Amino acid sequence: MKKTLKRLMWLAVALIAIVLIGAVALVVLIDPNRYKERLTAHASQMLGQTVMIHGDLSWSLWPTLAISVDNIELKNPHALQAEAWGSIELPSMAVAENVEADIQIAPLLKRQFIVNGLTIRNADIHLITNSAGVSNLDIMMSGDGMSADEPDDPPGQPQDSSRSLTSGEIRLQSVNLVLLDLLSGNRQTLALEKAGLDRFELDQALNFHLSGQLRDNGEPVLNALTAEGRVLIPAANEPIEFLNVDIGSRLPELTDPLQLTGKLVLDTREGTVLQLENGKLQLDENQVQLDATVTTGEPNRIQFTAASDYLDLDALLAPKDSAAGPSGSGDEDELALLKNNRLDGQVSIGRLRFNGLEIERFSARLKSRNGRLDVQPVDGEVFGGSMNGKAHINANPSRPEIQLQPKFVQLDIGKVINHLTGMELLQARGDFSMVLNGVGLDGADWLHTAAGSGNYALGAGTVHGIDLAAFLHELLARESLQSIQRSFGGSTDFSSFSGQLNAEDGRLHFTDIELRSARFDLVGNGNLALSDASISGSFDLHLKDDLKIRLAELSSQLNDGIVPLTIDGNVASPSIRFDVAQLAQRRAGDTLDEKADELKDKLREKLLKRLGRDG
């Protein structure tokens, strides 16, 4: 018994040795380059288009039996290859520095070539869509990709079963997947550092993973890109589906990474269409429900709907680089999306934080055509009031032109002013509407170039930094009419405050101002310089009841109860001046008017007398 076991053991060792010696002999003694033409012909027939091997073939035995091919090229289908890309010949469908296939040993004894795995290194793969919207992948999958100089299968012969395109696991290292649209000239590149796909088989959902970067016409769109999920590539000319996709990345404009989950559908039958279904976009603590369709062309078309309960853009947006250049120098890059694409989208956000503002129930509709973006309507609740407005951006000039048409109802104006200036200047609620045009994306620059007009109507409230009652008390306490010029702090209550507003060259012009209170009214015009928050204006203070009588007792020149005054200085604490010069000028004008009226009366009497005599 022992001898039998010993003999069987030696037999097993001998068989293993024979297999090993045979495998080594296969690798050492057989030159795979002898089969280069046969392999290229077989691959060309399997794929339906020309495959060329410019380098050498080699065997390896460890850790598995594998064949390695250097400098392999897959030509475009003949129908596509004839097209020109501008003045440049089309790149090949695929060029790889190295392709390595893991091969099953046993089937080789039956002259069968079965691949366990495929590794592609340092490759460029081009999915090209021609001007008719047909891609090289469409042609290859349809089986019509044979070059003109390659014979079809003989009549009556069955098609090669290898056209089913099955393989082992596919591994990619340093591979660029390029989507090239000949009609628009757009180029999107997925630069893969690493990627893997389960045993490849058409019409079967396969696990995949990848890491790399996404670029649009050479500019990075998604950095530190990672993705995993399942992909289904159909045998028929149908869209490719990416199921249960989980994508992580970083946008150049955002401080925090983003994560996107959902279903992606890539359709290259008529151009290139990428569709996101039931997407969830996670940005730090912000989550956005997103459905989108991107269609490449001239221009690209982007349709989307986005909804979120809460979105904090202040926390997400990266701070501006002060060393990047002068303000406005990056406008062209920031608005490239509008110039190169057509947008059509709807945004709904329960609570939006942007530039320090808290906007409740925000919604907006966006449409862009030919570098022009219309955002209308824009609805929401901000500063205690409701908002409804429009915005227009023209990205075609060297510095973009932006028009805002805000309209607010029952807005807390005091909070608005405090947000813009950091000062407590006014306490009131009311309605406000305006049309403003400016240039540049920087907020401060835009305000200094903004021009437009509007109106406002406020209810009861208080003006801080100026006490008109104190000014009147001092004026009426004097024994004679004297000029007053100093700051009166405190505040002034009013029952209503309204007027017109114009903006030009960084200055706000307030016209037809009417501030009404219980004992006096203020009417006139004023100006506010945004650069230094200085105010200037000329006003009439109309006194009522007992104040009017007391003023007439002070001076017969003021018996109409109107006090001319000017206000100037810093808006937080301006100086008030009783304008004697304006009063004198007004009285001189009144005297001239009286004399003119007397002269008219005399001339009328003389004319009537002459007519009476002549009659």
SVG drawing of the C-alpha trace seen along z (x, -y; Angstrom):
<svg xmlns="http://www.w3.org/2000/svg" viewBox="-67 -157 80 159">
<polyline fill="none" stroke="black" stroke-width="0.4" points="0.0,0.0 2.8,-2.4 4.5,-1.6 1.3,-2.4 0.9,-5.8 4.5,-6.5 4.2,-5.7 1.1,-7.9 2.8,-10.8 5.8,-10.5 3.4,-10.3 1.6,-13.5 5.0,-15.2 6.0,-14.0 2.8,-15.3 3.1,-18.7 6.7,-18.9 5.6,-18.0 3.0,-20.8 5.5,-23.3 8.1,-22.3 5.5,-22.5 4.4,-26.0 8.0,-27.2 8.7,-25.7 5.6,-27.5 6.9,-30.8 10.6,-30.2 10.5,-28.3 7.4,-29.8 7.8,-33.3 4.3,-34.9 5.2,-37.5 4.8,-34.6 1.1,-34.9 0.9,-38.7 -0.9,-38.7 -3.3,-36.0 -4.1,-37.8 -4.7,-41.2 -6.9,-39.5 -8.9,-37.8 -9.3,-41.0 -10.3,-43.0 -12.9,-40.4 -14.2,-40.3 -14.5,-44.1 -15.5,-44.8 -12.7,-47.3 -8.9,-47.4 -6.6,-46.5 -2.9,-47.1 0.0,-46.0 3.0,-48.3 5.1,-46.8 6.1,-43.3 4.2,-40.4 5.6,-38.6 4.6,-35.8 4.8,-35.8 4.3,-32.8 4.0,-34.4 1.7,-35.0 -0.5,-33.7 0.1,-32.8 -0.3,-36.1 0.4,-37.6 1.5,-41.2 1.1,-43.5 3.0,-46.8 1.7,-49.8 -1.6,-48.5 -4.0,-50.7 -7.7,-50.4 -8.7,-52.4 -12.0,-54.2 -14.7,-52.6 -14.0,-53.4 -17.3,-55.4 -16.0,-57.8 -12.3,-57.8 -12.9,-59.8 -14.2,-62.8 -11.9,-65.6 -11.7,-67.3 -11.1,-70.9 -7.7,-70.6 -6.6,-67.7 -6.9,-64.0 -9.2,-62.2 -7.5,-60.4 -7.8,-56.6 -10.6,-55.1 -8.0,-53.6 -4.2,-53.7 -2.6,-51.8 1.1,-51.6 0.5,-48.2 -2.3,-45.6 -1.9,-42.4 -4.3,-39.4 -4.5,-36.7 -5.1,-33.4 -6.6,-30.1 -4.0,-27.4 -6.2,-24.3 -8.2,-25.6 -4.9,-26.3 -4.5,-22.6 -7.7,-22.6 -6.6,-25.7 -9.1,-27.8 -8.2,-31.4 -10.1,-32.3 -9.2,-35.5 -9.5,-35.7 -8.6,-39.3 -7.4,-42.3 -5.1,-45.1 -4.8,-48.3 -2.0,-50.7 -1.3,-54.3 -4.0,-54.5 -6.2,-57.1 -9.7,-56.0 -11.8,-58.3 -15.6,-58.1 -16.2,-60.3 -19.5,-61.6 -19.7,-62.9 -21.7,-65.8 -24.6,-63.4 -24.7,-62.4 -23.4,-58.9 -20.4,-57.7 -17.7,-55.3 -19.0,-53.2 -22.5,-53.1 -20.9,-51.8 -18.8,-49.2 -21.7,-47.9 -23.9,-47.7 -21.3,-45.4 -20.8,-47.7 -17.3,-48.9 -15.2,-46.8 -12.7,-48.8 -13.2,-48.9 -10.1,-46.7 -11.3,-44.0 -13.4,-41.1 -16.8,-40.3 -17.6,-36.9 -18.1,-34.5 -21.7,-34.1 -23.5,-31.3 -20.9,-31.2 -22.1,-31.8 -20.9,-34.9 -17.9,-34.5 -19.3,-34.0 -16.5,-36.2 -18.6,-39.2 -20.4,-38.7 -17.5,-40.7 -17.0,-38.7 -13.8,-38.9 -12.4,-38.6 -12.0,-41.4 -10.9,-44.6 -8.3,-46.8 -7.3,-50.3 -4.2,-52.2 -3.6,-55.8 -6.3,-55.7 -7.9,-58.8 -11.5,-58.3 -12.3,-61.2 -15.8,-62.2 -15.2,-64.2 -18.1,-65.9 -17.1,-66.9 -20.0,-69.3 -19.4,-71.5 -15.7,-70.8 -16.2,-70.1 -13.9,-67.6 -14.7,-66.0 -12.0,-63.9 -12.2,-61.4 -8.6,-60.9 -8.5,-57.6 -5.7,-56.9 -7.2,-53.4 -10.4,-51.6 -11.8,-48.1 -14.7,-46.3 -15.9,-42.8 -15.9,-40.0 -17.1,-42.0 -20.2,-40.7 -22.8,-42.5 -26.4,-42.9 -25.1,-42.0 -24.9,-44.5 -21.2,-44.5 -19.5,-46.0 -17.0,-48.8 -14.8,-51.3 -12.6,-54.2 -10.5,-57.2 -9.3,-60.1 -10.3,-63.6 -12.9,-65.0 -11.9,-67.8 -14.0,-69.9 -11.9,-71.3 -8.8,-70.9 -10.1,-72.7 -10.7,-70.6 -14.4,-70.2 -14.2,-67.4 -11.0,-66.8 -10.2,-63.8 -13.0,-61.9 -14.0,-58.5 -16.9,-56.3 -18.3,-52.9 -21.5,-51.0 -22.8,-48.8 -22.8,-49.3 -24.9,-47.6 -23.6,-47.8 -26.2,-46.4 -25.4,-44.3 -27.9,-46.3 -27.5,-49.9 -29.1,-51.1 -27.9,-53.5 -25.4,-52.4 -26.8,-52.4 -24.8,-53.1 -26.8,-51.7 -26.5,-52.6 -23.7,-55.0 -21.8,-56.6 -19.5,-59.4 -17.2,-61.4 -15.2,-64.5 -14.2,-68.1 -15.2,-71.1 -12.6,-73.9 -15.2,-76.4 -16.2,-74.5 -14.4,-74.1 -15.9,-70.7 -16.1,-67.5 -19.3,-66.4 -21.0,-63.1 -23.5,-62.1 -25.6,-59.0 -28.2,-57.9 -28.6,-56.4 -26.7,-57.6 -27.7,-56.8 -25.2,-57.5 -26.8,-57.6 -24.5,-58.1 -27.1,-57.2 -27.7,-60.8 -24.9,-62.9 -23.9,-62.3 -26.6,-62.5 -25.9,-62.0 -29.0,-61.7 -29.1,-61.6 -32.2,-60.1 -33.2,-60.3 -29.9,-61.9 -28.9,-62.9 -26.1,-65.5 -24.4,-65.7 -22.4,-68.8 -21.1,-68.7 -24.3,-69.0 -26.3,-70.1 -28.3,-67.6 -29.9,-68.4 -32.3,-66.3 -31.2,-66.5 -32.4,-65.3 -30.5,-66.5 -29.9,-65.8 -26.7,-67.0 -26.7,-66.9 -23.5,-67.7 -23.7,-69.8 -23.4,-73.3 -24.0,-74.5 -24.3,-71.9 -27.8,-71.7 -28.3,-71.3 -31.8,-70.7 -32.2,-70.2 -34.4,-70.4 -32.8,-70.9 -34.6,-70.9 -33.2,-71.1 -34.5,-71.8 -31.4,-73.8 -28.4,-75.0 -25.6,-77.1 -23.6,-78.5 -21.5,-80.7 -20.0,-77.6 -19.6,-75.8 -18.1,-78.4 -14.3,-78.8 -13.0,-82.2 -11.7,-84.3 -7.9,-84.3 -6.8,-87.9 -3.6,-87.1 -5.5,-85.8 -5.6,-89.2 -7.6,-92.4 -11.3,-92.3 -13.2,-91.2 -10.3,-89.5 -11.9,-86.1 -15.3,-87.0 -14.9,-85.3 -13.9,-82.0 -16.7,-82.1 -19.3,-82.7 -18.0,-80.1 -20.9,-77.9 -23.3,-80.5 -21.3,-81.0 -20.8,-77.4 -24.1,-75.9 -27.9,-76.3 -29.4,-76.1 -33.0,-75.3 -33.6,-74.6 -35.7,-75.0 -34.4,-75.5 -36.4,-75.2 -34.8,-75.6 -36.6,-75.7 -33.9,-77.9 -31.0,-79.4 -28.0,-81.1 -26.0,-83.3 -23.7,-86.3 -25.0,-86.4 -28.6,-86.5 -31.2,-84.0 -33.9,-83.5 -36.9,-81.3 -38.8,-79.3 -36.5,-80.4 -37.4,-79.4 -36.1,-80.5 -36.3,-79.5 -33.1,-79.8 -32.8,-79.9 -29.7,-80.8 -29.2,-81.3 -26.2,-82.6 -24.4,-83.8 -27.5,-85.5 -29.1,-84.2 -32.6,-85.1 -33.6,-84.2 -37.3,-84.8 -39.3,-84.7 -37.2,-84.8 -39.4,-84.3 -38.7,-84.0 -39.0,-85.6 -36.2,-87.7 -35.8,-90.4 -39.3,-89.7 -40.9,-90.4 -41.7,-88.7 -39.6,-88.9 -40.5,-88.7 -38.1,-89.8 -35.9,-89.1 -32.3,-89.0 -30.5,-89.1 -26.8,-88.5 -25.1,-89.1 -21.8,-87.2 -20.8,-88.2 -19.0,-91.6 -15.5,-91.5 -17.1,-92.4 -20.5,-90.8 -23.6,-93.1 -26.0,-92.3 -29.5,-93.7 -31.4,-93.2 -35.2,-93.9 -36.0,-93.3 -39.5,-93.9 -40.2,-93.5 -43.4,-93.8 -43.4,-94.6 -39.6,-94.5 -37.8,-95.4 -35.7,-98.2 -33.7,-98.7 -32.4,-95.1 -31.5,-95.6 -29.5,-98.8 -27.8,-97.2 -26.8,-94.2 -25.3,-96.4 -23.7,-99.0 -23.5,-97.6 -25.2,-100.7 -28.6,-101.2 -30.0,-104.0 -33.7,-103.2 -36.4,-101.2 -39.5,-100.7 -41.3,-98.2 -42.5,-98.9 -42.5,-98.2 -39.5,-98.7 -38.9,-98.1 -36.0,-99.0 -34.3,-98.3 -30.5,-98.3 -27.8,-97.8 -24.2,-97.2 -21.0,-95.5 -18.7,-92.9 -19.3,-90.0 -17.7,-91.5 -20.4,-92.9 -18.6,-96.1 -17.6,-96.8 -21.1,-96.2 -22.6,-98.6 -20.2,-101.3 -21.2,-100.9 -24.9,-100.3 -27.4,-102.7 -31.2,-102.5 -34.3,-103.8 -37.0,-102.7 -39.4,-103.8 -40.2,-103.0 -43.1,-103.5 -42.6,-102.9 -45.1,-102.8 -44.5,-104.2 -41.0,-104.1 -37.9,-105.9 -34.9,-107.6 -31.8,-107.2 -28.9,-109.7 -30.9,-112.8 -33.4,-114.5 -35.5,-117.1 -37.5,-117.9 -34.3,-118.9 -33.3,-121.1 -36.7,-122.9 -36.5,-123.3 -33.2,-125.1 -34.4,-127.2 -37.6,-128.3 -35.7,-129.1 -33.8,-131.8 -34.9,-135.5 -34.1,-136.2 -33.5,-134.2 -30.0,-132.9 -28.1,-130.2 -27.8,-126.8 -25.2,-124.2 -24.4,-121.2 -25.2,-117.6 -28.3,-116.6 -28.1,-113.0 -31.0,-110.9 -33.9,-109.9 -37.0,-111.1 -40.2,-109.2 -42.5,-109.3 -45.9,-108.0 -44.8,-107.4 -41.7,-107.8 -41.8,-107.6 -40.0,-108.8 -38.2,-108.0 -34.7,-106.6 -32.1,-106.8 -28.6,-105.3 -25.6,-106.4 -21.8,-106.1 -21.9,-104.8 -24.3,-107.5 -27.9,-107.2 -30.2,-110.1 -33.3,-110.4 -36.1,-112.6 -39.6,-113.5 -38.8,-112.6 -41.9,-112.9 -41.4,-112.2 -44.5,-112.8 -44.9,-113.0 -47.4,-114.4 -46.0,-117.9 -44.1,-118.5 -43.3,-117.1 -40.0,-116.9 -39.9,-117.2 -37.0,-117.5 -34.1,-115.7 -30.9,-114.2 -27.8,-112.1 -25.9,-109.2 -22.4,-108.4 -21.7,-104.6 -17.9,-105.1 -17.8,-107.0 -21.4,-106.8 -21.8,-110.6 -25.2,-112.3 -26.2,-115.7 -29.5,-117.2 -31.8,-120.3 -35.1,-120.1 -38.1,-122.1 -39.5,-121.4 -43.3,-122.1 -44.4,-122.9 -48.0,-122.2 -50.3,-123.9 -48.6,-125.6 -45.1,-125.1 -46.1,-127.1 -47.5,-130.0 -44.3,-130.0 -42.2,-130.2 -44.1,-133.1 -43.6,-134.9 -39.9,-134.4 -39.7,-135.8 -42.3,-137.3 -40.2,-135.7 -41.3,-132.3 -45.0,-133.0 -45.8,-130.2 -44.4,-127.7 -41.7,-126.4 -38.1,-126.1 -35.4,-125.7 -32.5,-123.5 -29.7,-121.4 -28.4,-118.1 -24.9,-116.8 -22.1,-114.7 -21.8,-111.1 -25.1,-109.2 -24.8,-108.0 -24.7,-111.5 -25.2,-114.2 -25.1,-118.0 -28.3,-120.0 -28.1,-123.6 -30.8,-126.3 -30.3,-127.7 -30.5,-131.5 -29.1,-131.9 -31.8,-129.7 -34.4,-131.6 -33.1,-135.0 -33.0,-133.6 -36.5,-132.3 -37.7,-135.6 -36.0,-137.5 -37.7,-135.3 -41.0,-135.9 -40.5,-139.7 -39.7,-139.5 -42.8,-137.4 -44.9,-140.0 -43.5,-142.8 -44.0,-140.9 -47.6,-140.3 -48.1,-144.1 -46.7,-145.0 -49.0,-142.5 -52.0,-144.0 -51.1,-147.6 -50.6,-146.6 -53.9,-144.8 -55.7,-147.9 -54.1,-150.2 -55.1,-147.7 -58.7,-147.6 -59.0,-151.4 -57.6,-151.7 -60.0,-149.1 -62.9,-151.0 -62.0,-154.3 -61.6,-152.7 -65.0,-150.9"/>
</svg>
